[in-house]
């Protein structure tokens, strides 16, 4: 579904309409839409909308919780014979490490994210646990879920972990994920009965709107802006499907 109603999918559909109907208006609409959605200002506004109202905060302002839950962000298996699995973005992982070292909880929990189309990479939580040990976190304070592939499954897995493995007085968690993903993730976890302290990271929008306008490159359509707009629209679709806007 996200592929069909993504910007590129919509443009392809418009081109098919033109081919079968021979009406030029579909070409004009496709070109206009492509110009609009690949504009850096439009993509910047979309990301500012998705990340609102979240801001990066200091660890000192975060309260104590029963667990620090770090959602997966995906890993890459690079070419070559090396067994190194590369990061997509390390912000979530390091935020979890720093929150633990700031004594916000003595349970650091990673979700076992998997890519069903690339089973050569082990569950992401297993990788994070090994790396967290290298950063000095005791193994007894590290946890990971069974394999999961989306936010809904992550919340369900953490709920089962709390019910079956942990003797807790409350369900208060510090939830670490990307700022654009926080709205959806927070509400999904709240539906599972958690008290969520949001800790958004991995911000992708500009701090000031005026900075978008001042950069002349943002006024010129580009493939990078098209990609950013496509990712933003995918998250919007996710919020609609999850009913978490």
Secondary structure by P-SEA (a helix, b strand, c coil): ccccccaaaaaaaaaaaaaaaccaaaaaaaaaaaaaaacaaaaaaaaaaaaccbbbbcccccccccbbbbbbcccccccccccbbbbccaaaaaaaaaaaaaccccbbbbcccccccccccccaaaaaaaaaaaacccccccccccccccaaaaaaaaaaaaacccccccccccccccccaaaaaaaaaaaaccccccccccccccccaaaaaaccccccccaaaaaaaaaaaaaaaaaaaaccc
